Amino acid sequence: MGKGSKAKKPRYKIRAREVTKEVATGQPPPPKGTAERPTDERKARGVWIEPQGTMQAAQPTVDVANDAVGRMYERKLIGKAEEQAARRFQEIRAAYIAEMPDIAQFKSCIAGSVSGYDDGDGNPAILSAYRKIEAMMTPRQRSLVIALCEGGHVPSDVMTYRRLRGGLMAMAGVDRPRKNVVSAM
């Protein structure tokens, strides 16, 4: 038998795949090298930073108020140091949770392996960083910060807001709150 060559796909089939993609989404695919932009409806619901400088078409438009921390910062309910402390807490908490074994999944005794067993102690740097942040706050403040950073719960009353702010200031190392911030609620 002779050497055969692989049959090439006809061009009309390749073009049909591209047209199908356009029909399915209602929009042609974006050209390569450009960033996707939010719709007008989505822009109305956020606080957006437009790209600056050269290569604007390749840079994304960023929503700075895409979560509860960003919304509180944009409404001037927390300062820049407190916002950065909340962002740092989100990073450290995500790394801390990733280090913990997954014990939530149940396996039957027939499955043969023990779910969630990890004989390692995890990354000591991550664990110590999280414990250090935990020690800076009271348990109530810590629960409020977790509710804000993970659940998106913005406090609705002044006392809860002050406790949350106290926890963020403790993490940020800020001595005292700014004046007249509660009036912005």
MIDOSE-1310 file (N, C-alpha, C; in nm, 2 decimals, decimal comma, always signed):
residues 185
mgkg	+0,08/-0,12/+0,00/+0,00/+0,00/+0,00/+0,09/+0,12/+0,00; +0,04/+0,22/-0,07/+0,12/+0,35/-0,08/+0,09/+0,44/+0,04; +0,17/+0,54/+0,05/+0,15/+0,64/+0,16/+0,03/+0,72/+0,12; -0,06/+0,73/+0,21/-0,18/+0,81/+0,19/-0,17/+0,94/+0,26
skak	-0,23/+1,04/+0,21/-0,23/+1,17/+0,28/-0,37/+1,19/+0,34; -0,36/+1,26/+0,45/-0,48/+1,29/+0,52/-0,57/+1,39/+0,44; -0,69/+1,36/+0,43/-0,78/+1,45/+0,35/-0,80/+1,58/+0,42; -0,79/+1,69/+0,35/-0,81/+1,82/+0,41/-0,96/+1,85/+0,42
kpry	-1,00/+1,92/+0,53/-1,14/+1,96/+0,54/-1,17/+2,07/+0,43; -1,28/+2,05/+0,37/-1,31/+2,16/+0,27/-1,33/+2,29/+0,34; -1,30/+2,40/+0,27/-1,31/+2,53/+0,33/-1,45/+2,57/+0,37; -1,55/+2,52/+0,30/-1,69/+2,55/+0,34/-1,73/+2,50/+0,47
kira	-1,67/+2,38/+0,52/-1,70/+2,33/+0,65/-1,63/+2,42/+0,76; -1,51/+2,47/+0,73/-1,45/+2,56/+0,83/-1,53/+2,69/+0,84; -1,57/+2,74/+0,73/-1,65/+2,87/+0,73/-1,78/+2,84/+0,80; -1,84/+2,73/+0,78/-1,97/+2,70/+0,84/-1,96/+2,70/+0,99
revt	-1,85/+2,65/+1,04/-1,83/+2,65/+1,19/-1,82/+2,79/+1,24; -1,75/+2,88/+1,17/-1,75/+3,02/+1,21/-1,88/+3,09/+1,21; -1,96/+3,06/+1,10/-2,10/+3,12/+1,09/-2,19/+3,07/+1,20; -2,17/+2,94/+1,24/-2,25/+2,88/+1,34/-2,22/+2,95/+1,48
keva	-2,10/+2,98/+1,50/-2,06/+3,05/+1,62/-2,12/+3,19/+1,63; -2,13/+3,26/+1,51/-2,19/+3,39/+1,51/-2,34/+3,38/+1,54; -2,41/+3,28/+1,48/-2,55/+3,27/+1,49/-2,58/+3,23/+1,64; -2,50/+3,14/+1,70/-2,53/+3,10/+1,84/-2,52/+3,21/+1,94
tgqp	-2,43/+3,30/+1,92/-2,41/+3,41/+2,02/-2,48/+3,54/+1,98; -2,51/+3,55/+1,85/-2,57/+3,67/+1,80/-2,47/+3,78/+1,77; -2,34/+3,75/+1,79/-2,24/+3,85/+1,77/-2,12/+3,78/+1,70; -2,05/+3,85/+1,61/-1,93/+3,79/+1,56/-1,83/+3,77/+1,67
pppk	-1,74/+3,67/+1,66/-1,63/+3,66/+1,76/-1,54/+3,78/+1,76; -1,49/+3,83/+1,87/-1,40/+3,95/+1,87/-1,28/+3,92/+1,80; -1,22/+4,02/+1,73/-1,09/+4,00/+1,66/-0,98/+3,96/+1,76; -0,89/+3,89/+1,72/-0,78/+3,85/+1,81/-0,70/+3,97/+1,84
gtae	-0,65/+3,98/+1,97/-0,57/+4,09/+2,02/-0,65/+4,20/+2,07; -0,78/+4,19/+2,09/-0,87/+4,29/+2,15/-0,93/+4,24/+2,27; -0,96/+4,32/+2,37/-1,02/+4,28/+2,49/-1,17/+4,30/+2,47; -1,25/+4,21/+2,54/-1,39/+4,22/+2,54/-1,44/+4,33/+2,63
rptd	-1,54/+4,41/+2,59/-1,59/+4,52/+2,66/-1,72/+4,48/+2,72; -1,76/+4,54/+2,84/-1,89/+4,51/+2,89/-2,00/+4,58/+2,81; -2,12/+4,52/+2,83/-2,24/+4,58/+2,76/-2,28/+4,71/+2,83; -2,36/+4,79/+2,76/-2,41/+4,92/+2,82/-2,49/+4,89/+2,95
erka	-2,56/+4,79/+2,95/-2,64/+4,75/+3,07/-2,55/+4,72/+3,19; -2,45/+4,64/+3,16/-2,35/+4,60/+3,27/-2,27/+4,72/+3,31; -2,24/+4,81/+3,22/-2,16/+4,93/+3,26/-2,25/+5,02/+3,35; -2,38/+5,02/+3,33/-2,47/+5,10/+3,42/-2,47/+5,05/+3,56
rgvw	-2,43/+4,93/+3,59/-2,44/+4,87/+3,72/-2,31/+4,86/+3,79; -2,20/+4,92/+3,74/-2,07/+4,91/+3,80/-2,00/+5,04/+3,80; -1,88/+5,04/+3,85/-1,78/+5,16/+3,84/-1,67/+5,11/+3,76; -1,65/+5,16/+3,65/-1,55/+5,11/+3,55/-1,43/+5,20/+3,53
iepq	-1,32/+5,14/+3,52/-1,19/+5,21/+3,48/-1,16/+5,17/+3,34; -1,15/+5,27/+3,25/-1,12/+5,25/+3,11/-0,97/+5,24/+3,10; -0,92/+5,16/+3,00/-0,78/+5,15/+2,98/-0,71/+5,28/+2,94; -0,59/+5,30/+2,98/-0,52/+5,42/+2,95/-0,39/+5,38/+2,87
gtmq	-0,34/+5,48/+2,80/-0,21/+5,46/+2,73/-0,22/+5,38/+2,60; -0,10/+5,33/+2,56/-0,10/+5,26/+2,44/-0,16/+5,12/+2,45; -0,20/+5,06/+2,34/-0,26/+4,92/+2,34/-0,39/+4,92/+2,42; -0,47/+5,03/+2,41/-0,60/+5,03/+2,48/-0,69/+4,92/+2,44
aaqp	-0,68/+4,88/+2,31/-0,77/+4,78/+2,26/-0,75/+4,65/+2,32; -0,62/+4,62/+2,36/-0,59/+4,49/+2,42/-0,61/+4,49/+2,57; -0,63/+4,60/+2,63/-0,64/+4,60/+2,78/-0,79/+4,59/+2,82; -0,82/+4,52/+2,93/-0,96/+4,51/+2,96/-1,01/+4,63/+3,04
tvdv	-1,14/+4,65/+3,03/-1,21/+4,75/+3,11/-1,24/+4,68/+3,25; -1,21/+4,75/+3,36/-1,21/+4,68/+3,49/-1,32/+4,74/+3,57; -1,40/+4,66/+3,63/-1,51/+4,70/+3,73/-1,45/+4,70/+3,87; -1,43/+4,82/+3,92/-1,36/+4,83/+4,06/-1,46/+4,80/+4,17
anda	-1,59/+4,80/+4,14/-1,69/+4,78/+4,24/-1,77/+4,65/+4,21; -1,69/+4,54/+4,18/-1,75/+4,42/+4,14/-1,79/+4,33/+4,26; -1,75/+4,37/+4,38/-1,79/+4,29/+4,50/-1,82/+4,39/+4,61; -1,85/+4,34/+4,73/-1,90/+4,42/+4,84/-1,79/+4,52/+4,89
vgrm	-1,66/+4,47/+4,89/-1,55/+4,56/+4,93/-1,54/+4,67/+4,84; -1,54/+4,65/+4,71/-1,53/+4,75/+4,61/-1,64/+4,85/+4,61; -1,76/+4,80/+4,64/-1,88/+4,89/+4,65/-1,87/+4,98/+4,77; -1,82/+4,92/+4,88/-1,81/+5,00/+5,00/-1,70/+5,11/+4,98
yerk	-1,59/+5,08/+4,91/-1,49/+5,17/+4,89/-1,54/+5,28/+4,80; -1,61/+5,25/+4,69/-1,66/+5,35/+4,60/-1,76/+5,44/+4,66; -1,84/+5,39/+4,76/-1,94/+5,47/+4,83/-1,87/+5,55/+4,94; -1,74/+5,53/+4,96/-1,66/+5,60/+5,06/-1,70/+5,56/+5,20
ligk	-1,74/+5,44/+5,22/-1,77/+5,39/+5,35/-1,64/+5,33/+5,42; -1,54/+5,29/+5,34/-1,42/+5,25/+5,39/-1,31/+5,32/+5,31; -1,19/+5,34/+5,38/-1,08/+5,41/+5,31/-0,99/+5,31/+5,23; -0,89/+5,37/+5,17/-0,81/+5,29/+5,08/-0,73/+5,19/+5,16
aeeq	-0,68/+5,22/+5,28/-0,60/+5,13/+5,36/-0,69/+5,01/+5,40; -0,82/+5,04/+5,44/-0,91/+4,93/+5,48/-0,95/+4,85/+5,36; -0,96/+4,91/+5,24/-0,99/+4,83/+5,12/-0,88/+4,73/+5,09; -0,76/+4,79/+5,10/-0,64/+4,70/+5,07/-0,63/+4,59/+5,18
aarr	-0,66/+4,62/+5,30/-0,66/+4,52/+5,41/-0,76/+4,41/+5,38; -0,88/+4,45/+5,33/-0,98/+4,35/+5,30/-0,93/+4,26/+5,18; -0,87/+4,32/+5,08/-0,82/+4,25/+4,96/-0,71/+4,15/+5,01; -0,62/+4,20/+5,10/-0,52/+4,11/+5,15/-0,58/+3,99/+5,23
fqei	-0,68/+4,02/+5,31/-0,75/+3,92/+5,38/-0,81/+3,82/+5,28; -0,87/+3,86/+5,17/-0,93/+3,77/+5,08/-0,82/+3,68/+5,02; -0,71/+3,73/+4,99/-0,60/+3,65/+4,94/-0,55/+3,54/+5,04; -0,52/+3,59/+5,16/-0,47/+3,50/+5,26/-0,58/+3,40/+5,30
raay	-0,70/+3,44/+5,31/-0,81/+3,34/+5,34/-0,83/+3,23/+5,23; -0,82/+3,28/+5,11/-0,83/+3,18/+5,00/-0,71/+3,08/+5,00; -0,59/+3,13/+5,03/-0,48/+3,04/+5,04/-0,49/+2,95/+5,16; -0,54/+3,00/+5,27/-0,56/+2,92/+5,39/-0,67/+2,81/+5,37
iaem	-0,78/+2,84/+5,30/-0,88/+2,74/+5,28/-0,83/+2,64/+5,18; -0,74/+2,68/+5,09/-0,68/+2,58/+4,99/-0,59/+2,49/+5,06; -0,53/+2,53/+5,17/-0,44/+2,44/+5,25/-0,51/+2,34/+5,33; -0,63/+2,37/+5,37/-0,71/+2,28/+5,46/-0,76/+2,16/+5,38
pdia	-0,76/+2,04/+5,44/-0,81/+1,92/+5,37/-0,96/+1,93/+5,34; -1,00/+1,87/+5,23/-1,14/+1,87/+5,19/-1,21/+1,76/+5,27; -1,26/+1,79/+5,39/-1,33/+1,69/+5,47/-1,48/+1,70/+5,45; -1,53/+1,79/+5,37/-1,67/+1,80/+5,36/-1,73/+1,69/+5,28
qfks	-1,66/+1,62/+5,19/-1,71/+1,52/+5,11/-1,72/+1,39/+5,19; -1,83/+1,32/+5,18/-1,85/+1,19/+5,25/-1,82/+1,08/+5,16; -1,75/+0,98/+5,21/-1,73/+0,85/+5,13/-1,78/+0,74/+5,22; -1,84/+0,64/+5,16/-1,88/+0,53/+5,24/-1,76/+0,44/+5,27
ciag	-1,79/+0,35/+5,37/-1,68/+0,26/+5,41/-1,64/+0,16/+5,30; -1,73/+0,15/+5,20/-1,70/+0,06/+5,09/-1,61/+0,13/+4,99; -1,60/+0,26/+4,99/-1,52/+0,33/+4,89/-1,37/+0,29/+4,89; -1,32/+0,26/+5,01/-1,18/+0,21/+5,02/-1,08/+0,32/+5,05
svsg	-1,11/+0,44/+5,04/-1,01/+0,55/+5,07/-1,07/+0,64/+5,17; -0,99/+0,71/+5,24/-1,04/+0,80/+5,34/-1,04/+0,94/+5,28; -1,16/+1,00/+5,27/-1,18/+1,13/+5,22/-1,12/+1,23/+5,31; -1,05/+1,33/+5,26/-1,00/+1,44/+5,34/-0,88/+1,41/+5,42
yddg	-0,82/+1,30/+5,42/-0,70/+1,27/+5,50/-0,58/+1,34/+5,43; -0,51/+1,41/+5,51/-0,38/+1,47/+5,46/-0,28/+1,46/+5,57; -0,17/+1,39/+5,55/-0,08/+1,37/+5,66/+0,02/+1,49/+5,67; +0,01/+1,59/+5,58/+0,10/+1,70/+5,59/+0,04/+1,81/+5,68
dgnp	+0,12/+1,90/+5,72/+0,08/+2,01/+5,80/+0,04/+2,14/+5,72; +0,05/+2,13/+5,59/+0,02/+2,25/+5,51/+0,14/+2,34/+5,50; +0,12/+2,45/+5,44/+0,22/+2,55/+5,42/+0,23/+2,64/+5,55; +0,34/+2,63/+5,63/+0,34/+2,70/+5,76/+0,34/+2,85/+5,74
ails	+0,39/+2,90/+5,63/+0,38/+3,05/+5,61/+0,24/+3,10/+5,59; +0,16/+3,02/+5,52/+0,02/+3,06/+5,50/-0,06/+3,05/+5,63; -0,04/+2,94/+5,70/-0,11/+2,92/+5,83/-0,07/+3,03/+5,93; +0,06/+3,07/+5,94/+0,10/+3,17/+6,03/+0,05/+3,31/+5,99
ayrk	+0,04/+3,34/+5,86/-0,01/+3,46/+5,82/-0,16/+3,48/+5,85; -0,23/+3,37/+5,83/-0,38/+3,37/+5,86/-0,40/+3,38/+6,02; -0,32/+3,31/+6,09/-0,33/+3,32/+6,24/-0,30/+3,46/+6,29; -0,20/+3,52/+6,23/-0,16/+3,66/+6,26/-0,27/+3,76/+6,24
ieam	-0,34/+3,74/+6,13/-0,46/+3,83/+6,10/-0,57/+3,80/+6,19; -0,59/+3,67/+6,22/-0,70/+3,63/+6,32/-0,68/+3,70/+6,45; -0,55/+3,70/+6,50/-0,52/+3,76/+6,63/-0,54/+3,91/+6,64; -0,54/+3,98/+6,52/-0,56/+4,12/+6,52/-0,71/+4,16/+6,55
mtpr	-0,80/+4,07/+6,53/-0,94/+4,11/+6,54/-1,01/+4,02/+6,65; -1,12/+4,08/+6,69/-1,21/+4,00/+6,78/-1,28/+3,90/+6,70; -1,34/+3,79/+6,76/-1,42/+3,69/+6,68/-1,53/+3,76/+6,61; -1,60/+3,85/+6,67/-1,71/+3,92/+6,60/-1,66/+4,00/+6,48
qrsl	-1,55/+4,07/+6,49/-1,50/+4,14/+6,38/-1,46/+4,05/+6,27; -1,40/+3,94/+6,31/-1,35/+3,84/+6,21/-1,47/+3,78/+6,13; -1,58/+3,75/+6,20/-1,70/+3,70/+6,13/-1,76/+3,80/+6,04; -1,75/+3,93/+6,07/-1,81/+4,04/+5,99/-1,72/+4,06/+5,86
vial	-1,59/+4,05/+5,88/-1,49/+4,06/+5,77/-1,51/+3,94/+5,67; -1,53/+3,82/+5,73/-1,55/+3,71/+5,64/-1,68/+3,72/+5,57; -1,78/+3,77/+5,64/-1,91/+3,79/+5,57/-1,90/+3,89/+5,46; -1,83/+3,99/+5,48/-1,81/+4,10/+5,38/-1,73/+4,04/+5,26
cegg	-1,61/+3,98/+5,29/-1,52/+3,94/+5,18/-1,57/+3,82/+5,11; -1,63/+3,72/+5,17/-1,67/+3,60/+5,11/-1,82/+3,60/+5,07; -1,90/+3,66/+5,16/-2,05/+3,65/+5,13/-2,10/+3,77/+5,07; -2,03/+3,88/+5,07/-2,08/+4,01/+5,01/-2,18/+4,08/+5,09
hvps	-2,18/+4,05/+5,23/-2,28/+4,11/+5,31/-2,23/+4,25/+5,37; -2,29/+4,36/+5,32/-2,26/+4,49/+5,37/-2,34/+4,52/+5,49; -2,29/+4,57/+5,60/-2,37/+4,59/+5,72/-2,47/+4,70/+5,69; -2,59/+4,68/+5,76/-2,70/+4,77/+5,74/-2,72/+4,86/+5,85
dvmt	-2,67/+4,83/+5,97/-2,68/+4,92/+6,08/-2,55/+4,98/+6,13; -2,55/+5,09/+6,20/-2,43/+5,16/+6,23/-2,34/+5,08/+6,32; -2,39/+5,01/+6,42/-2,30/+4,93/+6,52/-2,23/+4,82/+6,44; -2,30/+4,75/+6,36/-2,23/+4,64/+6,28/-2,12/+4,71/+6,19
yrrl	-2,16/+4,82/+6,13/-2,06/+4,89/+6,04/-1,94/+4,93/+6,12; -1,95/+4,98/+6,24/-1,84/+5,02/+6,32/-1,75/+4,90/+6,36; -1,82/+4,79/+6,39/-1,74/+4,67/+6,43/-1,66/+4,62/+6,31; -1,72/+4,62/+6,19/-1,66/+4,58/+6,07/-1,54/+4,67/+6,04
rggl	-1,56/+4,80/+6,05/-1,46/+4,90/+6,02/-1,34/+4,88/+6,12; -1,38/+4,85/+6,25/-1,27/+4,83/+6,35/-1,18/+4,71/+6,31; -1,24/+4,60/+6,26/-1,16/+4,49/+6,22/-1,08/+4,52/+6,10; -1,13/+4,59/+6,00/-1,05/+4,63/+5,88/-0,94/+4,73/+5,92
mama	-0,97/+4,82/+6,02/-0,86/+4,91/+6,06/-0,75/+4,84/+6,14; -0,79/+4,74/+6,22/-0,69/+4,66/+6,29/-0,60/+4,59/+6,19; -0,65/+4,53/+6,09/-0,57/+4,46/+5,98/-0,48/+4,56/+5,91; -0,54/+4,68/+5,88/-0,46/+4,78/+5,81/-0,36/+4,86/+5,89
gvdr	-0,38/+4,85/+6,03/-0,29/+4,92/+6,11/-0,33/+5,07/+6,13; -0,45/+5,10/+6,10/-0,50/+5,24/+6,11/-0,54/+5,26/+6,26; -0,51/+5,38/+6,31/-0,53/+5,41/+6,45/-0,68/+5,45/+6,48; -0,73/+5,54/+6,40/-0,87/+5,59/+6,43/-0,95/+5,60/+6,31
prkn	-1,08/+5,59/+6,31/-1,16/+5,61/+6,19/-1,17/+5,75/+6,14; -1,20/+5,77/+6,02/-1,22/+5,90/+5,96/-1,36/+5,95/+6,02; -1,37/+6,08/+6,02/-1,49/+6,14/+6,07/-1,60/+6,15/+5,96; -1,73/+6,15/+6,00/-1,84/+6,17/+5,92/-1,85/+6,07/+5,81
vvsa	-1,81/+5,95/+5,83/-1,82/+5,84/+5,73/-1,96/+5,77/+5,74; -2,01/+5,77/+5,86/-2,14/+5,70/+5,89/-2,25/+5,77/+5,81; -2,24/+5,90/+5,80/-2,34/+5,98/+5,73/-2,36/+5,94/+5,58; -2,25/+5,88/+5,52/-2,26/+5,83/+5,38/-2,35/+5,71/+5,37
m	-2,38/+5,64/+5,48/-2,46/+5,51/+5,47/-2,60/+5,56/+5,43
